[in-house]
Structure formats: structure tokens, C-alpha cells
């Protein structure tokens, strides 16, 4: 993205110079101000600005402008320092601070720490008067106690007809002639303001995140680069982005990439109205404030990730832009419990269409349904998650036609449940299979056994509903065998990751709680122990503490949310709510939920993650008092 920004900026500058024509070469004058009061290219870290100590440094750039008033300037800066102050002045005399017609100081910490990008420095509510065509000096200096440089970027070549910048260096005896020209704008407006063509200042803390949010027209999706999310916010109830400039960015219907338009653009307004109508067609759970805002954003993000054919992308970024049966099952359940029946059923139909002939699913499929993107080993837990999601959908679907639609899905349930039942060994446990860790195990793991139990219970109840008693009894017997196997092999060890007890705790122990499986008497204590074992200093959980898998201190919002949902569904509302609020506190600058959180508590990897969105929504539904049902233990 950095290279792309430089090329765009250079092209923008070339456009300005071409518009100025040959007169630009004759020197500064009001008629040619566009060529000399701005230089957007910033491909060189040009002038150090750190002013503290004997080696104090500053820089200036002479400019003229046809503006009669100065409200703010924009500068492309990088800062290795996280604290300190930046002083910006517009002077009439290079080395005379008393000649300043405008002066402002900016707190570096308010930028969010060390980073780089365009910074806007305002000169107060009234600004300062300028004389068009008069030479001025834009002076910049940073004062920080840290041993890190603050640098003004630009280009080694000045714009035609414009003077080079100058560097102040105390160790070299004061002001020195420069060889290049720093990047700046005077009174940036419209496309000159950051967030449109150029990135706003992005603190390094945001760089671990690959994406920041989503724009969509309902068919095409565009992921937002974090560099273009700083200082922006979504227009409430929509995927239209309000930029720092006051303009809007959105993905018009039928377009392949987003456009920046004036606020109140008719096309953007219609898109806003459409998404608000969709939200109003269901419910947005959560108490007013952060919870309600997070729920609205999660719903809109899940809707953006849902394709017209029912494929639900895990996230919108390469290697995440596939549909996992597990993630999509949670999305279907969340859509169902927030009143979005059509979206929930669409996902279930997609999972029906992508089921393999033997009743299993690939680990993930391309979004067009054409099959897996690679040779990743298939995962048996889908045979539990799809029936469970179908049961959750049926509980909420409109009564008028839900039975007929369930009959359409029932052949999928039969194949999935029969495969799960037939996979159980003499101990009643499933074979070793990769699970949500996307890693294989040598013995049965809880991340497969627990979902299969939820799926068999769900399948048996759906069979009873449709009058297929033989199917119901067959799956009831399999459920009983699996329950016994879990009680015999997993329970005595505290429900660890694997039955051999060699791979530590696993956050999937929460899958043995409601709304997946009725909790046994010993489960609450095991969940408490598991939570404490997986808790990290930043307040979140890692998926497990397997000594062979190094999770470090990067925590996972989905694994943490398992416990928010489980405790909320088990009646420990306050306990679950505290975990939920931690997850919500990790939303990014646009209010989106990340996949992971780094050791400093900052968003990492992809943002948003559909699975976390779904888990948060289900937890909020439970927190609101609309108790999520749990598939009952089937009758033998």
C-alpha cells in the first residue's frame, strides 16, 4: 500500500503541474500558486526534526499561495517517538520566530504513538491572514525526550519553479541549504485531505492488522486498508465511510472499487437507507451504548461477508476469503436469532450444496462453491456444527413454512449424522481429526467430540420433529455412546484438548456447555480451570496451552468469546458479560472486531472476523434475556 500511495501522490502532483503550464517554471506568483504551495510526493525520509539537545534539528519550506487565509497545513511525517510535541509555524522570515503569522503545537502522543502518514495541523478557529503571492516559510520542529527521530518526508527533486527546503542542524552551525522539497499542503481540502487518496497518519500499533473494515454494495466487497480508516467512521447503520475531509467513501452498486463522493451523495444515501431497512427487519441486540453499537456493526459485517449464493467468508483477505462450514454455521445461528431468516437459510442451503458425497465437508471452500482452494485436510467437526446450526435456525424460523424448508435440508442432516455416528470407536469417541485449530492430533480431541455431540443431539431432535423415529433412535444411541466416551476419557482429565492428556487445555471445552450441549455437573469447574490456564496478560485467551504449539501472548477473540457465550447461557450472566465486554473493548477504530489481539491489547490479523461477530451476537442475545435454547439430550 505504501508504494501505491507514493505513485498516486506523484500522479496527483504531476496533474497539478501540468495544469499550471509553462508559467510554473518562471517562479512563484499568484497565478501559479498551485505549483508551489504543495508537493504531495513523499518517497524520501527527507529532514530530521528532533529539536531537543545540542543537535537540534528543524526544517522549512518556502512557498507562496493564492489563499488569503490559512486554516491548517498537512505534512507527511514519520515518527519513531511516541511522545513529545511538534511545533509548526508559518513565518515571513526564515530564522525569526517572531515573524510567525501562524503557530501551532501538536501532542505526538495523540497520534497514537510512533508511525507515519499525513498529519493535519490546525491553526485555531480563526486561522491567520495571508497575502497572496507573498513568500512564506513553513517551519517544523519536534521536541521529544526520546532518542527517536521525527522526520519530514518529501522528494529529492523540488517542483519546477519552487525552491528547495532547508534544514536546521545545530551541530552543523544552523540553517543549511537542502537538496529536496518536503511533502505538504496548505489548506488541504477535498482530495488533498488524508483518507481519500493519501493515508492519514497511521500509528505502528495499527499496522499488525491487515484490514480495518468492509465496504459493500451487497455483491462486491472491498476491504479497507487500516491506513485509510484513521480518523474515519461509518455513517450510522451502514457500510458508508465518513472521511476526515467530511466526504464519504462507498462502493456504488455495480462498481468494482470504492469511490469518494460528497456527503449526502444520492447513491450513498440510498445504500445507507437500504442497510438501515435491513437492520430494522430484524433485531439489534445489546443494551444501548457499546454493546448495541457492536451488535449493529457485527450484523452489517456478517451481511457484507455473506455472498448471494450463501457462502459466508471468514474475512475479506487472501487465505481468509473462503467459507468454513464451522464459521458459517455460527453465522447462520446468529442471523437466525436476530430475525434475519433469509440469510440464515441461505447459508444452510450453501452448506447443503457443498456437502461431500460421504456426508462430510471440506475444511473450507471457495466462495463460488467450486470446491476447496487447496489440499488442506477436511475436518469432521462440520458434521456437528451444520446440524446444530440447522436446529438453531428451525427454532427461530417463521412457523408457516419452516417444516417444509427443514424437509429440504433433512437429507443433509441424515448424511452428516450417520457419518458422525459411524465414526465412533469402541470407546464412543470420534477419530483424530483436525479441528478449529486447523491442526491434526494423534488422538481424539475435544474440538471435534463436543461439536459432534451437539450435532447428534440436534439431528435426533429434528428427526423427531419430522416423524423419522428410526433416525432419531439411531442418533440417540450414538449420542449416548459419545457422551459416555467423553465422560470416561475427557472428564477425569478436566476436559483437556486430547484424550491422551498430552496437549493441555483447549478453549473448545466451552463447546460442552449450552447453547451446544447440556452442561454436566463437573463442567463449571473445568471451564473455570481452562479459562485461567488460557488467560494472558492482555485479558484475552489463547486457544490452548499445548506445549507443542506456541500461541505466545497473541489472544484470539473467538476463543475468548466461547466463554462469554457459555457462561451467559449457563446462567452466569455477569461472568459472561465481563468477558464479552473485554472482547468489545478490542474493537478497532471503526468499531470492527479483530481476529486476534496482540500483547499490547491492539487489533491484529484480519478485521472483522465473521466468527467472532457471530459469537458476540449470540452472546448479546443471551445477555438480553432471550435464552438461547440448547438441543436436548435425545430419548433412547
LUMROTOR-452845 format. One record per residue (C-alpha): residue in three letters; x, y, z. Coordinates in steps of 0.05 Angstrom, whole numbers, padded with zeros to 5 digits, always signed. Example, Ala and Ser with C-alpha at 12.3 -4.5 7.8 and 13.67 -1.06 7.14 Angstrom:
2
ala+00246-00090+00156ser+00273-00021+00143
***
This chain:
636
unk+00000+00000+00000unk+00058+00047+00014unk+00084+00041-00058unk+00014+00052-00086unk+00006+00115-00044unk+00071+00144-00069unk+00051+00132-00141unk-00017+00162-00131unk+00013+00223-00097unk+00064+00232-00152unk+00010+00227-00205unk-00031+00279-00167unk+00028+00326-00165unk+00041+00316-00240unk-00032+00334-00253unk-00024+00399-00214unk+00039+00418-00250unk+00010+00403-00318unk-00050+00446-00302unk-00003+00503-00283unk+00030+00501-00352unk+00097+00532-00373unk+00086+00592-00327unk+00104+00548-00268unk+00177+00550-00289unk+00181+00625-00283unk+00177+00626-00207unk+00126+00640-00152unk+00067+00684-00169unk-00006+00683-00150unk-00026+00655-00218unk+00019+00594-00208unk+00007+00582-00135unk-00018+00511-00146unk+00053+00491-00168unk+00089+00519-00107unk+00045+00514-00045unk+00041+00438-00045unk+00083+00378-00062unk+00049+00312-00047unk+00105+00264-00065unk+00136+00233-00003unk+00182+00178-00026unk+00242+00202+00015unk+00252+00209+00090unk+00280+00279+00079unk+00291+00323+00140unk+00300+00302+00213unk+00262+00348+00260unk+00282+00327+00331unk+00296+00392+00367unk+00318+00372+00436unk+00391+00373+00457unk+00452+00404+00424unk+00437+00370+00357unk+00371+00407+00350unk+00340+00400+00281unk+00284+00434+00243unk+00265+00445+00171unk+00230+00498+00130unk+00200+00503+00061unk+00189+00568+00025unk+00122+00574-00010unk+00072+00623-00039unk-00002+00614-00045unk-00062+00648-00074unk-00100+00635-00009unk-00119+00696+00033unk-00128+00655+00096unk-00091+00598+00129unk-00132+00548+00168unk-00086+00488+00171unk-00028+00452+00137unk-00018+00379+00121unk+00050+00346+00126unk+00075+00276+00112unk+00114+00256+00174unk+00142+00193+00205unk+00157+00190+00279unk+00198+00140+00317unk+00179+00178+00380unk+00113+00163+00415unk+00113+00225+00458unk+00133+00298+00453unk+00108+00358+00414unk+00111+00382+00343unk+00114+00457+00330unk+00092+00485+00263unk+00097+00558+00244unk+00086+00599+00182unk+00139+00654+00182unk+00155+00713+00138unk+00229+00709+00158unk+00265+00643+00156unk+00301+00647+00223unk+00256+00694+00262unk+00202+00660+00305unk+00174+00729+00319unk+00155+00735+00245unk+00105+00677+00251unk+00036+00694+00224unk+00010+00626+00247unk+00036+00578+00300unk+00011+00513+00330unk+00037+00455+00372unk+00013+00383+00367unk+00019+00329+00420unk+00054+00270+00388unk+00020+00220+00435unk-00048+00240+00407unk-00028+00209+00341unk-00029+00142+00375unk+00046+00131+00381unk+00102+00121+00332unk+00081+00115+00259unk+00077+00150+00192unk+00028+00186+00146unk-00005+00253+00133unk-00016+00297+00194unk-00060+00358+00194unk-00042+00416+00239unk-00097+00467+00250unk-00083+00539+00266unk-00142+00552+00311unk-00213+00572+00298unk-00196+00638+00265unk-00134+00616+00226unk-00087+00670+00201unk-00089+00721+00143unk-00042+00711+00084unk-00021+00757+00028unk-00028+00720-00038unk+00037+00715-00076unk+00080+00733-00015unk+00136+00685+00003unk+00126+00648+00069unk+00166+00595+00106unk+00133+00533+00133unk+00175+00516+00195unk+00171+00449+00230unk+00207+00424+00293unk+00196+00367+00342unk+00214+00366+00415unk+00218+00297+00446unk+00259+00266+00502unk+00263+00200+00464unk+00323+00182+00422unk+00279+00172+00361unk+00275+00217+00300unk+00214+00254+00275unk+00223+00262+00200unk+00190+00305+00147unk+00184+00265+00082unk+00186+00292+00012unk+00224+00284-00052unk+00297+00296-00072unk+00274+00338-00131unk+00236+00403-00119unk+00176+00422-00160unk+00194+00464-00222unk+00199+00538-00203unk+00199+00523-00129unk+00259+00529-00082unk+00288+00471-00043unk+00275+00462+00030unk+00325+00479+00084unk+00350+00440+00144unk+00368+00470+00212unk+00423+00429+00245unk+00456+00457+00308unk+00517+00412+00300unk+00529+00440+00230unk+00522+00512+00250unk+00449+00527+00237unk+00410+00532+00172unk+00436+00491+00114unk+00412+00490+00042unk+00372+00428+00025unk+00372+00385-00037unk+00298+00366-00037unk+00229+00390-00021unk+00184+00362+00034unk+00113+00340+00024unk+00060+00388+00049unk-00007+00420+00033unk-00031+00489+00051unk-00105+00490+00069unk-00116+00418+00046unk-00186+00407+00020unk-00224+00351-00012unk-00177+00300-00044unk-00117+00335-00012unk-00140+00316+00057unk-00117+00249+00084unk-00163+00189+00080unk-00181+00198+00007unk-00120+00188-00038unk-00068+00191+00016unk-00066+00155+00083unk-00075+00193+00147unk-00020+00184+00200unk-00022+00111+00220unk+00009+00092+00286unk+00051+00029+00285unk+00001-00002+00332unk-00049-00008+00275unk-00001-00040+00226unk-00007-00112+00251unk-00080-00111+00226unk-00086-00129+00153unk-00154-00099+00144unk-00198-00049+00182unk-00269-00055+00156unk-00313-00070+00096unk-00348-00032+00041unk-00401-00068+00001unk-00457-00058-00048unk-00487-00126-00030unk-00449-00163-00084unk-00378-00135-00087unk-00337-00126-00024unk-00276-00083-00012unk-00233-00088+00050unk-00208-00023+00079unk-00134-00014+00090unk-00121+00010+00162unk-00083+00069+00133unk-00148+00096+00105unk-00191+00083+00167unk-00155+00131+00215unk-00200+00190+00232unk-00258+00159+00193unk-00323+00128+00218unk-00382+00092+00188unk-00445+00131+00176unk-00491+00101+00228unk-00526+00038+00205unk-00486+00029+00141unk-00422+00010+00107unk-00412+00081+00080unk-00349+00112+00109unk-00347+00185+00131unk-00276+00211+00119unk-00235+00263+00157unk-00246+00310+00099unk-00322+00308+00110unk-00333+00270+00046unk-00357+00198+00041unk-00327+00134+00013unk-00372+00078-00010unk-00378+00022-00061unk-00431+00042-00112unk-00479-00011-00139unk-00444-00049-00194unk-00376-00017-00183unk-00312-00057-00174unk-00278-00007-00127unk-00299+00047-00078unk-00309+00120-00095unk-00302+00184-00054unk-00363+00228-00061unk-00392+00289-00028unk-00431+00277+00036unk-00505+00266+00022unk-00490+00236-00046unk-00555+00205-00072unk-00525+00137-00086unk-00492+00133-00018unk-00556+00157+00016unk-00596+00101-00018unk-00545+00050+00005unk-00549+00077+00076unk-00625+00073+00074unk-00623+00002+00048unk-00577-00024+00103unk-00618+00011+00156unk-00682-00022+00129unk-00647-00089+00133unk-00626-00077+00205unk-00697-00056+00222unk-00725-00120+00191unk-00694-00159+00249unk-00668-00141+00318unk-00603-00109+00341unk-00587-00140+00410unk-00549-00107+00466unk-00560-00050+00515unk-00554+00020+00485unk-00482+00042+00480unk-00421-00001+00464unk-00460-00066+00463unk-00514-00042+00415unk-00462-00008+00371unk-00420-00071+00368unk-00481-00113+00350unk-00501-00067+00294unk-00431-00068+00265unk-00426-00143+00272unk-00492-00153+00235unk-00471-00107+00178unk-00403-00140+00173unk-00432-00210+00171unk-00480-00186+00118unk-00422-00159+00077unk-00385-00225+00083unk-00446-00265+00060unk-00447-00279-00014unk-00511-00283-00055unk-00502-00358-00062unk-00499-00368+00013unk-00423-00375+00021unk-00401-00338+00083unk-00329-00313+00080unk-00289-00318+00144unk-00259-00250+00129unk-00244-00209+00068unk-00170-00220+00057unk-00129-00272+00018unk-00130-00340+00053unk-00189-00319+00096unk-00236-00306+00038unk-00264-00377+00038unk-00325-00408+00070unk-00312-00453+00130unk-00373-00496+00150unk-00357-00483+00223unk-00354-00406+00217unk-00414-00404+00172unk-00455-00448+00220unk-00446-00395+00274unk-00464-00340+00225unk-00528-00377+00207unk-00546-00384+00281unk-00532-00310+00294unk-00573-00288+00234unk-00630-00334+00256unk-00631-00307+00328unk-00631-00234+00304unk-00691-00245+00258unk-00654-00250+00191unk-00684-00316+00169unk-00668-00309+00095unk-00594-00300+00108unk-00592-00358+00157unk-00627-00406+00110unk-00584-00384+00051unk-00522-00405+00089unk-00552-00472+00107unk-00570-00484+00033unk-00498-00469+00014unk-00472-00518+00064unk-00521-00569+00037unk-00495-00557-00034unk-00422-00565-00013unk-00431-00628+00029unk-00388-00685+00002unk-00420-00749-00022unk-00399-00787+00041unk-00433-00736+00086unk-00372-00696+00106unk-00346-00627+00086unk-00281-00598+00063unk-00245-00555+00114unk-00264-00495+00071unk-00289-00479+00001unk-00280-00424-00050unk-00336-00373-00046unk-00365-00394-00113unk-00376-00464-00085unk-00328-00496-00135unk-00291-00535-00082unk-00231-00529-00035unk-00177-00479-00051unk-00121-00527-00033unk-00105-00594-00004unk-00119-00577+00069unk-00145-00638+00106unk-00221-00640+00116unk-00248-00630+00187unk-00300-00674+00219unk-00328-00621+00266unk-00371-00594+00209unk-00414-00656+00217unk-00434-00629+00285unk-00437-00555+00270unk-00483-00558+00209unk-00538-00599+00244unk-00532-00554+00306unk-00539-00491+00264unk-00599-00522+00228unk-00632-00537+00295unk-00620-00465+00318unk-00649-00438+00253unk-00711-00482+00259unk-00724-00457+00330unk-00730-00385+00304unk-00757-00393+00233unk-00827-00368+00215unk-00875-00425+00231unk-00914-00420+00166unk-00863-00456+00122unk-00806-00477+00167unk-00824-00551+00166unk-00825-00553+00090unk-00757-00519+00087unk-00729-00566+00140unk-00750-00625+00097unk-00708-00595+00041unk-00647-00595+00088unk-00662-00662+00121unk-00622-00706+00072unk-00561-00666+00091unk-00574-00679+00165unk-00582-00754+00152unk-00515-00760+00116unk-00478-00716+00167unk-00506-00751+00229unk-00497-00821+00201unk-00425-00807+00184unk-00413-00779+00254unk-00447-00839+00287unk-00409-00889+00245unk-00342-00855+00260unk-00345-00870+00335unk-00295-00922+00361unk-00305-00975+00415unk-00298-00921+00468unk-00352-00880+00435unk-00303-00826+00411unk-00291-00798+00341unk-00225-00809+00304unk-00168-00759+00309unk-00183-00702+00261unk-00161-00630+00251unk-00208-00583+00287unk-00215-00507+00293unk-00140-00502+00307unk-00131-00526+00235unk-00080-00575+00264unk-00083-00651+00268unk-00079-00691+00332unk-00058-00763+00344unk-00118-00780+00388unk-00190-00755+00393unk-00196-00681+00410unk-00249-00642+00447unk-00256-00593+00389unk-00286-00650+00347unk-00321-00692+00400unk-00361-00634+00430unk-00389-00608+00364unk-00408-00679+00342unk-00446-00688+00407unk-00484-00623+00394unk-00497-00645+00323unk-00523-00714+00341unk-00569-00685+00393unk-00594-00634+00343unk-00603-00686+00288unk-00643-00731+00335unk-00690-00675+00355unk-00700-00653+00282unk-00716-00725+00263unk-00768-00729+00319unk-00798-00664+00293unk-00807-00693+00223unk-00830-00761+00249unk-00768-00800+00229unk-00766-00841+00293unk-00717-00893+00267unk-00666-00839+00251unk-00679-00806+00318unk-00665-00871+00356unk-00603-00887+00316unk-00573-00819+00330unk-00596-00822+00403unk-00556-00886+00413unk-00495-00853+00380unk-00504-00792+00425unk-00505-00836+00487unk-00442-00872+00465unk-00407-00806+00452unk-00429-00777+00519unk-00403-00838+00554unk-00337-00834+00517unk-00328-00760+00535unk-00346-00776+00608unk-00298-00835+00611unk-00238-00807+00573unk-00241-00730+00576unk-00277-00714+00641unk-00227-00746+00690unk-00173-00702+00660unk-00214-00637+00664unk-00236-00638+00591unk-00167-00625+00560unk-00151-00619+00486unk-00138-00693+00474unk-00155-00758+00509unk-00082-00775+00518unk-00074-00715+00564unk-00011-00693+00529unk-00035-00629+00496unk-00060-00585+00552unk-00124-00545+00558unk-00168-00524+00499unk-00219-00467+00495unk-00264-00517+00458unk-00283-00544+00527unk-00335-00489+00524unk-00369-00528+00468unk-00393-00576+00521unk-00436-00521+00551unk-00502-00490+00528unk-00524-00470+00476unk-00488-00530+00447unk-00495-00587+00498unk-00530-00590+00566unk-00475-00579+00618unk-00455-00636+00665unk-00444-00624+00739unk-00368-00622+00734unk-00365-00575+00674unk-00367-00507+00710unk-00304-00523+00749unk-00269-00548+00687unk-00287-00485+00649unk-00260-00442+00706unk-00195-00480+00705unk-00189-00477+00630unk-00203-00403+00627unk-00149-00388+00679unk-00099-00433+00643unk-00110-00398+00576unk-00116-00326+00602unk-00060-00279+00580unk-00037-00212+00610unk-00075-00172+00557unk-00141-00201+00584unk-00157-00249+00527unk-00149-00324+00516unk-00105-00365+00471unk-00139-00426+00440unk-00098-00474+00483unk-00035-00486+00523unk-00009-00546+00485unk+00067-00546+00498unk+00077-00567+00425unk+00040-00506+00398unk+00068-00438+00415unk+00009-00389+00419unk+00051-00337+00456unk+00013-00276+00481unk-00029-00263+00419unk-00100-00277+00442unk-00160-00297+00399unk-00226-00262+00403unk-00265-00324+00382unk-00234-00369+00436unk-00247-00314+00488unk-00319-00307+00463unk-00332-00382+00473unk-00331-00368+00548unk-00373-00305+00543unk-00427-00346+00508unk-00421-00408+00551unk-00424-00372+00618unk-00481-00328+00594unk-00520-00389+00571unk-00505-00426+00636unk-00538-00370+00677unk-00473-00336+00698unk-00493-00272+00664unk-00446-00225+00700unk-00386-00270+00689unk-00402-00278+00615unk-00416-00204+00608unk-00347-00186+00635unk-00313-00229+00583unk-00359-00201+00528unk-00342-00130+00547unk-00267-00146+00543unk-00278-00171+00472unk-00318-00109+00454unk-00263-00065+00483unk-00217-00091+00428unk-00258-00064+00370unk-00215-00024+00323unk-00221+00050+00302unk-00283+00034+00261unk-00316-00009+00314unk-00299-00075+00280unk-00279-00139+00317unk-00210-00167+00301unk-00189-00240+00296unk-00132-00232+00345unk-00105-00182+00396unk-00031-00172+00407unk+00007-00170+00473unk-00006-00095+00479unk-00081-00106+00470unk-00085-00080+00399unk-00122-00110+00338unk-00082-00158+00296unk-00091-00201+00233unk-00158-00192+00197unk-00213-00144+00218unk-00270-00161+00221unk-00275-00236+00232unk-00344-00264+00218unk-00338-00319+00270unk-00325-00270+00326unk-00382-00226+00301unk-00430-00285+00305unk-00406-00306+00375unk-00415-00236+00401unk-00485-00231+00372unk-00506-00297+00403unk-00477-00275+00470unk-00514-00209+00466unk-00579-00244+00451unk-00568-00287+00513unk-00548-00227+00555unk-00612-00192+00534unk-00652-00248+00567unk-00676-00283+00504unk-00649-00350+00527unk-00616-00389+00471unk-00643-00460+00470unk-00596-00520+00475unk-00611-00583+00435unk-00639-00633+00486unk-00609-00700+00503unk-00647-00749+00458unk-00691-00803+00486unk-00666-00874+00476
***
